[in-house]
């Protein structure tokens, strides 16, 4: 008689050798081969998708999305642009834009991670180190932000905005004395360059830091955050030179979609 009841509430499930399905070593090997084949096929599809359109088209799509305020969607196009390995400048530019876009989204750790990779692969890139410093300072990691801003000063000693970022990061780290001294250097550079607005701004910053000495540290938090954002915005609008990275775009593309 065929036993239909294999188990009951009084007896646990019992498996008999003739009912067990055992994978042999050959079966396991075949399983892993199929898995590896699938993974290879999947990665190929991803790479093919990234290269299905030209770098110029990816750039246009990402920039349009960013200009229209679709920052999360823009990051996907910047990510794809990073995969275009045959154009190094596009890759660097995409990494920088990806880092700054994540910063705007306040996804600080993602921003820092991608920009750290950029600084390691391009250790002499002022833009990479400045963008990293911006993200670190926004994340209130002032010790590392100080190091990153110091690196930008090594790379471009005459860039006043680096001294401002360094000075504010020193202040955020509780070192008001060195913060003031660094901002005085920035003030001198802006005066030499006849940059009146930043010359005035740094004078005001110095006076305000002296004023904050009378109050608990948290009184200056909002002031510090606003001024750090001013540095980020000023860098993106006036210091960062996208044309340096995107000079390989054809004249037709430049005329139909100007680089910003």
ZICORWO-V439613 format. One record per run of one state. SS is the DSSP state (helix for helix, strand for strand, loop for the rest). FROM is the first residue (numbers start at 1). LEN is the number of residues. Records with the same first field share a line. If there is no record, write none. Layout:
# ZICORWO-V439613
SS=FROM-LEN, FROM-LEN
This chain:
# ZICORWO-V439613
loop=1-7, 9-2, 12-5, 20-5, 51-4, 68-3, 83-5, 105-3, 122-4, 139-3, 156-4, 173-3, 193-3, 213-4, 240-2, 246-5, 257-4
strand=8-1, 11-1
helix=17-3, 25-26, 55-13, 71-12, 88-17, 108-14, 126-13, 142-14, 160-13, 176-17, 196-17, 217-23, 242-4, 251-6
